Amino acid sequence: MAWRHRNHCRKVRAEHAPLRASPLPPPTSRSLAAAAAVAELAERAFARAAGSPSTDGNAVRLLCDARENYPAWREALSGAKRYILFEQYIVENDSVGREFAMLLAERARAGVRVHVVVDWLGCWRALSLWRAVRDAGADVRVFNPPQLSSPLGWLSRDHRKTIVVDGEVGFVSGLCLSERWLGNPKRRLEPWRDTGIEIRGPAVAALEQAFAGVIAASGEPIDTSVFKQAQDIATAGDMRLHVVANEPNLAGTFRMDLVIASIAHRDLWLTDAYFVATSPYVQALRAAARDGVDVRLLVPGASDIPALSPLSRAQYRPLLESGVRVFEWAGTMLHAKTAVADRRWSRVGSTNLNLASWMSNYELDVAIENAAFAEQLASQYEADLSRSTEIVLTRRNRVRRAPSAEAVLDQGMQRASRRAASGSAGRAAAGAFSVGSALGAALTDRRILGPAEAGLLFLMALVACVVGIIGALWPRVLAWPVAVIAIWSGLAWAAKGLSLRRHKPSGPRVEQLEDAMQVNVDTPQAPGEEQGREKDTAARARDRVVSR
């Protein structure tokens, strides 16, 4: 039976009722007082852990998938009158990317101040799209292109997906600009499952400051005089929230995630696209589950990076043994990053539960303290579980998909839909960190390894033996690459030292787009030439980025 992509923003059907939380007893004065005390402690913990004070008086609207996010973005951008702040990780050179680039160019020609920041790694194949936007008068910048002075600098990315219009409305999500989020029925590819929010109220000021911070930290700052302070923005609702603008090495979102896992006393439901968590976070989830908290983790059913599959599943066992329920999405791709705790606290944004997001990238998330919104997000979570398969431990203590009616449904959906390719350097970096953790644990015995990590250790053992044999028989094969890397690193460190001595900032660069980076994307091309020219154009653009 062909599976049709349906509206996920709906309540779970009756046959999935066992997945729903049991109804709460009527609150008493004592329970209300206790809840107020917990809320006060949580607010203080959130502010200190995330490094972000709370903002009251906001309205937040939940947006599901591209079918709700893209139209809301278009409407807000089309109505811009003063300025637009547009920050995106991935922009593809397809119908979606071209549409939004043309829309930004149109607003710039109409006299609207347009500021665009796109990540080089996520957008290098579509840099030519931004010529018309820049020529229309917009300020277009490319975040952290590769540079010889920083061999591993590419690991730090601007992974945020944020839009702010006129200081009145802002959007935070996990969605990028690509046809992949819309799906392709002809190729049996469903729309990607993703979540975003629309924010109105004083918290929009925090989104603007986060945008300005990315540029100011590593390039020429923009004029922020037109931005309003939070106290000068009219209230739009009754929601309290924290805007968590994470930067490399700050780990604000990581600390906040640990706080949420620590204070949740009834339920904690997590959705993540690239789950490769650290041991402290895994232990926090296990401790919550052992304490009676209903902890659930929803992740994609398949990884586009095969080496990461054993890493993710290696973390299933300790979670399942502690009572955490793990579910795998059965559709084309699950890309959402959300959390909801105790039907009171929620988080929506760009941060994945892995080291790359927590420690290396620029990320943006919103923590919302509102029971009505949390209930809405929890209902969405339950709807997502209706399209997922639960992972369980068998009698032989093996990790397997549950042999239930949901598993049969999952098999039918997989036959009717295909998995979509996805991934990023940040996800690969997170996998590398986890590989290092497993290998380090095997050498030092600093933690107990699980059976699921045996396959990974065998693979790395084979690689180590092959490298050792090559080093013994043909030492120059290893010596020359090591020498090149050592010299490159030495020169890079010397260059950074000179820059610091001259009081020049050192870090990821945000560079303005130059004419040399662009080509005319409207020029007709023969079908056989288009792909080759696109590659040549991307290579030339990559080499001609000039820093201001």
Sequence and secondary structure as in RCSB ss.txt:
>XXXX:A:sequence
MAWRHRNHCRKVRAEHAPLRASPLPPPTSRSLAAAAAVAELAERAFARAAGSPSTDGNAVRLLCDARENYPAWRE
ALSGAKRYILFEQYIVENDSVGREFAMLLAERARAGVRVHVVVDWLGCWRALSLWRAVRDAGADVRVFNPPQLSS
PLGWLSRDHRKTIVVDGEVGFVSGLCLSERWLGNPKRRLEPWRDTGIEIRGPAVAALEQAFAGVIAASGEPIDTS
VFKQAQDIATAGDMRLHVVANEPNLAGTFRMDLVIASIAHRDLWLTDAYFVATSPYVQALRAAARDGVDVRLLVP
GASDIPALSPLSRAQYRPLLESGVRVFEWAGTMLHAKTAVADRRWSRVGSTNLNLASWMSNYELDVAIENAAFAE
QLASQYEADLSRSTEIVLTRRNRVRRAPSAEAVLDQGMQRASRRAASGSAGRAAAGAFSVGSALGAALTDRRILG
PAEAGLLFLMALVACVVGIIGALWPRVLAWPVAVIAIWSGLAWAAKGLSLRRHKPSGPRVEQLEDAMQVNVDTPQ
APGEEQGREKDTAARARDRVVSR
>XXXX:A:secstr
        SS   GGGGGGS        HHHHHHHHHHHHHHHHHHHHHHT   EEEEEEEEEEHHHHHHHHHHH
HHHT SSEEEEEES B SSHHHHHHHHHHHHHHHTT EEEEEEEHHHHGGGGGGHHHHHHTT EEEEE    TT 
TTGGG  B   EEEETTTEEEEES  BSGGGT BGGGTB   B EEEEEESTTHHHHHHHHHHHHHTTS     T
T   GGGS   SSEEEEEEEE TTT HHHHHHHHHHHH SSEEEEE SS B  HHHHHHHHHHHHTT EEEEEEE
SS SSTTHHHHHHHTHHHHHHTT EEEEE SS B   EEEETTTEEEEES  SBHIIIIISBEEEEEEE HHHHH
HHHHHHHHHHTTEEEEEE TTS EEE  SHHHHHHHHHHHHS       HHHHHHHHHHHHHHHHHHHH  S   
GGGHHHHHHHHHHHHHHHHHHHH HHHHHHHHHHHHHHHHHHHHHHHHHHHTT   S  EEE  GGG   TTS  
 HHHHHHHHHHHHHHHHH     
